[in-house]
């Protein structure tokens, strides 16, 4: 194929949302309009876990009562991601929540796992 660009599978560029993250951002926007969420930012926080080891939650979320939460949106978990969120939850005073989209046949919405 002449002039064809082949894209590698994997992470998008920093600051770009995948389809699931975009759907969750839309959900957070609805929660904001409903008065539940005061503020949220995609990839807005970078947490140091150890020397040269960082964790950037998908969404930093501030609820209307001032509570800060870190939301991680996953299609599936890889071991390193699960370890990082567990370590972060021990080091930082935020509520950490992992979310997975539920299939429409299962009622839709988001399944939550708190850390």
Secondary structure as a PSIPRED ss2 file (coil, helix, strand):
# PSIPRED VFORMAT (PSIPRED V4.0)

   1 X C   1.000  0.000  0.000
   2 X C   1.000  0.000  0.000
   3 X C   1.000  0.000  0.000
   4 X C   1.000  0.000  0.000
   5 X C   1.000  0.000  0.000
   6 X C   1.000  0.000  0.000
   7 X C   1.000  0.000  0.000
   8 X C   1.000  0.000  0.000
   9 X C   1.000  0.000  0.000
  10 X C   1.000  0.000  0.000
  11 X C   1.000  0.000  0.000
  12 X C   1.000  0.000  0.000
  13 X C   1.000  0.000  0.000
  14 X C   1.000  0.000  0.000
  15 X C   1.000  0.000  0.000
  16 X C   1.000  0.000  0.000
  17 X C   1.000  0.000  0.000
  18 X C   1.000  0.000  0.000
  19 X H   0.000  1.000  0.000
  20 X H   0.000  1.000  0.000
  21 X H   0.000  1.000  0.000
  22 X H   0.000  1.000  0.000
  23 X H   0.000  1.000  0.000
  24 X H   0.000  1.000  0.000
  25 X H   0.000  1.000  0.000
  26 X H   0.000  1.000  0.000
  27 X H   0.000  1.000  0.000
  28 X H   0.000  1.000  0.000
  29 X H   0.000  1.000  0.000
  30 X H   0.000  1.000  0.000
  31 X H   0.000  1.000  0.000
  32 X H   0.000  1.000  0.000
  33 X H   0.000  1.000  0.000
  34 X C   1.000  0.000  0.000
  35 X C   1.000  0.000  0.000
  36 X C   1.000  0.000  0.000
  37 X E   0.000  0.000  1.000
  38 X E   0.000  0.000  1.000
  39 X E   0.000  0.000  1.000
  40 X E   0.000  0.000  1.000
  41 X E   0.000  0.000  1.000
  42 X E   0.000  0.000  1.000
  43 X C   1.000  0.000  0.000
  44 X C   1.000  0.000  0.000
  45 X C   1.000  0.000  0.000
  46 X C   1.000  0.000  0.000
  47 X E   0.000  0.000  1.000
  48 X E   0.000  0.000  1.000
  49 X E   0.000  0.000  1.000
  50 X E   0.000  0.000  1.000
  51 X C   1.000  0.000  0.000
  52 X C   1.000  0.000  0.000
  53 X E   0.000  0.000  1.000
  54 X E   0.000  0.000  1.000
  55 X E   0.000  0.000  1.000
  56 X C   1.000  0.000  0.000
  57 X C   1.000  0.000  0.000
  58 X C   1.000  0.000  0.000
  59 X E   0.000  0.000  1.000
  60 X E   0.000  0.000  1.000
  61 X E   0.000  0.000  1.000
  62 X E   0.000  0.000  1.000
  63 X E   0.000  0.000  1.000
  64 X C   1.000  0.000  0.000
  65 X C   1.000  0.000  0.000
  66 X C   1.000  0.000  0.000
  67 X C   1.000  0.000  0.000
  68 X E   0.000  0.000  1.000
  69 X E   0.000  0.000  1.000
  70 X E   0.000  0.000  1.000
  71 X E   0.000  0.000  1.000
  72 X E   0.000  0.000  1.000
  73 X E   0.000  0.000  1.000
  74 X C   1.000  0.000  0.000
  75 X C   1.000  0.000  0.000
  76 X C   1.000  0.000  0.000
  77 X C   1.000  0.000  0.000
  78 X C   1.000  0.000  0.000
  79 X H   0.000  1.000  0.000
  80 X H   0.000  1.000  0.000
  81 X H   0.000  1.000  0.000
  82 X H   0.000  1.000  0.000
  83 X H   0.000  1.000  0.000
  84 X H   0.000  1.000  0.000
  85 X H   0.000  1.000  0.000
  86 X H   0.000  1.000  0.000
  87 X H   0.000  1.000  0.000
  88 X H   0.000  1.000  0.000
  89 X H   0.000  1.000  0.000
  90 X H   0.000  1.000  0.000
  91 X H   0.000  1.000  0.000
  92 X C   1.000  0.000  0.000
  93 X C   1.000  0.000  0.000
  94 X C   1.000  0.000  0.000
  95 X E   0.000  0.000  1.000
  96 X E   0.000  0.000  1.000
  97 X E   0.000  0.000  1.000
  98 X E   0.000  0.000  1.000
  99 X E   0.000  0.000  1.000
 100 X E   0.000  0.000  1.000
 101 X E   0.000  0.000  1.000
 102 X C   1.000  0.000  0.000
 103 X C   1.000  0.000  0.000
 104 X H   0.000  1.000  0.000
 105 X H   0.000  1.000  0.000
 106 X H   0.000  1.000  0.000
 107 X C   1.000  0.000  0.000
 108 X C   1.000  0.000  0.000
 109 X C   1.000  0.000  0.000
 110 X E   0.000  0.000  1.000
 111 X E   0.000  0.000  1.000
 112 X E   0.000  0.000  1.000
 113 X E   0.000  0.000  1.000
 114 X E   0.000  0.000  1.000
 115 X C   1.000  0.000  0.000
